[in-house]
Amino acid sequence: MSDTQTETETEAESATETATRTTATARTTATARTVTDVLQPRNVLLVGMLGIGLAAAGEWTGLLWGLLGALCAGLIPAGYIEWERKRGTWGDRHVVDRTKRAPIFFVILGSIGAGSLVMVLGHAPAGILTAMLALWVMTIFLLAVNTVWKISVDSAVASAVVALLAVVHSPWWLLAYAITVAVCWSRVVLSYHTVMQTVAGGALGAATSAAFLFV
């Protein structure tokens, strides 16, 4: 076998390996994109708050309180982000530039605050109101940290919802932290956050369940 033929075969093998790695990377990125889109805060909060409201009220009326919570904590902020995105303020919902995130946090604080007031006036179950206030406090911490460091909001929300469900329903809900891990993984793969930024977000989210110690 000539040296030229050997070199050609080596180059072909190298090209094949490169193509395989590129395909694998593309598949991983696509999977991460799907995970981060499906498990974005508004979706996680919609499911989570409905579950928390149901547990807090013990009957179907809790779903209405949960829906209000999801609207104020997740859907309204998501709508604001989409509105600003269409105006060209941000490229997409992820708002990768940390310095541009402050308005989002203020909208979240105002929306959750308004929803909490409605719950107080409507005599909502203590459990759903406590969850709302816990999310409000979590947002304050996210805002404070974000002024100096890009902490992961998606990870914080995913972790908070699982922790709150575990408190109001059953510790078995802690198994759902696999979802939080998936969110953290997707954010890192897509280069939106570092591992430490997602871990910090997850830890802060988990701490929200401590609010129930004061109920």
C-alpha positions in Angstrom: 0.0 0.0 0.0 1.5 3.4 -1.0 2.0 6.3 1.3 -0.5 8.3 -0.8 -3.2 5.7 -0.4 -2.6 5.5 3.3 -2.8 9.3 3.7 -6.0 9.3 1.7 -7.6 6.6 3.9 -6.5 8.5 7.0 -8.0 11.7 5.8 -11.2 9.9 4.9 -11.4 8.4 8.4 -10.7 11.7 10.0 -13.5 13.4 7.9 -15.9 10.6 8.9 -15.1 11.1 12.6 -15.5 14.8 12.3 -18.8 14.5 10.6 -20.0 12.0 13.3 -19.0 14.4 16.1 -20.7 17.3 14.3 -23.9 15.3 13.9 -23.8 14.2 17.6 -23.3 17.8 18.7 -26.1 19.0 16.6 -28.4 16.3 18.0 -27.4 17.3 21.6 -28.0 20.9 20.9 -31.4 20.2 19.4 -32.4 18.1 22.4 -31.2 20.9 24.8 -33.2 23.4 22.8 -36.4 21.3 23.1 -35.9 20.8 26.8 -35.3 24.5 27.5 -38.3 25.5 25.4 -40.7 23.0 26.8 -39.6 23.5 30.4 -39.4 27.3 30.3 -40.7 29.1 33.4 -44.1 30.0 32.1 -44.9 26.3 31.3 -43.4 25.0 34.6 -45.3 27.6 36.6 -48.6 26.9 34.8 -48.4 23.2 35.8 -46.8 23.8 39.2 -49.1 26.6 40.4 -52.2 24.6 39.4 -50.9 21.7 41.5 -50.1 23.9 44.4 -53.5 25.6 44.3 -55.3 22.3 44.2 -53.4 21.0 47.2 -53.9 24.3 49.1 -57.6 24.4 48.6 -58.3 20.7 48.7 -60.9 21.1 46.0 -61.3 22.3 42.4 -61.6 25.9 43.4 -57.9 25.7 44.1 -57.2 25.3 40.4 -58.6 28.8 39.9 -56.3 30.3 42.5 -53.5 28.3 40.9 -54.3 29.7 37.5 -54.2 33.2 38.9 -50.8 32.4 40.4 -49.5 31.0 37.1 -50.9 34.0 35.2 -49.1 36.5 37.5 -45.9 34.6 38.1 -45.3 33.2 34.6 -47.7 34.1 31.8 -47.7 37.9 32.3 -43.9 38.1 32.5 -43.6 35.8 29.5 -46.0 38.1 27.6 -43.9 41.1 28.5 -40.8 39.4 27.3 -42.4 38.5 24.0 -43.7 42.0 23.6 -40.2 43.5 24.1 -38.8 40.9 21.8 -41.1 41.9 19.0 -40.1 45.5 19.5 -36.5 44.5 19.0 -35.4 45.1 22.6 -34.1 41.6 22.9 -33.2 38.9 20.4 -35.2 36.2 22.1 -36.8 35.2 25.5 -33.5 34.2 27.0 -32.2 37.8 27.2 -28.6 36.6 27.3 -27.3 40.1 28.2 -27.5 40.3 32.0 -27.6 44.1 32.1 -30.9 44.1 30.2 -32.8 41.9 32.5 -33.7 44.3 35.3 -37.0 45.4 33.7 -38.2 41.8 33.5 -37.6 41.3 37.3 -39.6 44.5 38.1 -42.5 43.3 35.9 -42.4 39.9 37.7 -42.4 41.6 41.1 -45.3 43.9 40.2 -47.3 41.1 38.7 -46.8 38.7 41.6 -47.4 41.5 44.0 -50.7 42.3 42.3 -51.7 38.7 42.2 -50.9 38.3 45.9 -53.1 41.3 46.8 -56.0 39.8 44.9 -55.5 36.5 46.8 -55.4 38.3 50.1 -58.6 40.2 49.3 -60.2 37.0 48.0 -59.2 35.0 51.0 -57.2 32.5 49.0 -55.9 29.4 50.8 -52.8 30.0 52.8 -50.7 27.5 50.7 -51.1 29.2 47.4 -50.6 32.7 48.9 -47.4 31.5 50.6 -46.1 30.0 47.4 -46.7 33.4 45.6 -44.9 35.3 48.3 -42.0 32.8 48.2 -41.7 33.4 44.5 -41.8 37.1 45.1 -38.9 36.9 47.5 -37.0 34.6 45.2 -37.4 37.2 42.4 -35.9 39.9 44.7 -32.8 37.7 45.3 -32.6 37.0 41.5 -32.7 40.7 40.8 -30.0 41.4 43.4 -27.7 38.7 42.2 -28.2 39.6 38.6 -26.8 43.0 39.1 -23.3 41.4 39.5 -23.7 37.9 38.2 -25.8 36.1 35.6 -27.8 33.6 37.7 -30.1 31.1 35.9 -33.8 32.1 36.2 -35.0 29.0 34.4 -33.1 26.8 36.9 -34.4 28.7 39.8 -38.1 28.5 38.7 -37.8 24.8 37.9 -36.3 24.1 41.3 -38.8 26.3 43.2 -41.8 24.7 41.7 -40.6 21.2 42.5 -39.7 22.2 46.1 -43.0 23.8 46.6 -45.0 20.8 45.2 -43.0 18.6 47.5 -44.0 20.7 50.5 -47.7 21.0 49.7 -48.2 17.5 48.2 -45.7 14.8 49.1 -41.9 14.4 49.4 -42.2 12.1 46.5 -42.3 15.2 44.3 -38.6 15.6 45.0 -38.1 12.9 42.4 -39.2 15.6 39.9 -35.8 17.3 40.5 -34.8 15.2 37.5 -36.7 17.9 35.6 -34.6 20.7 37.2 -31.4 18.8 36.4 -32.6 18.6 32.7 -33.2 22.4 32.7 -29.8 23.1 34.1 -28.2 20.7 31.6 -30.0 22.4 28.7 -28.9 25.9 29.8 -25.3 24.9 30.0 -25.3 23.0 26.6 -26.8 26.0 24.9 -24.1 28.3 26.5 -26.7 30.5 28.2 -25.2 29.8 31.6 -22.3 28.1 33.3 -22.7 25.1 35.6 -22.3 27.2 38.7 -24.9 29.7 37.5 -27.5 26.9 37.1 -26.5 25.3 40.4 -26.9 28.7 42.1 -30.3 29.2 40.5 -31.4 25.7 41.6 -30.3 26.3 45.1 -32.1 29.6 45.4 -35.3 28.0 44.0 -35.1 25.2 46.5 -34.8 27.7 49.3 -38.3 29.1 48.5 -39.9 26.2 50.1 -38.6 27.5 53.4 -41.4 30.0 53.3 -43.8 27.3 54.5 -41.9 27.1 57.8 -43.6 30.3 58.7 -47.1 29.3 57.8 
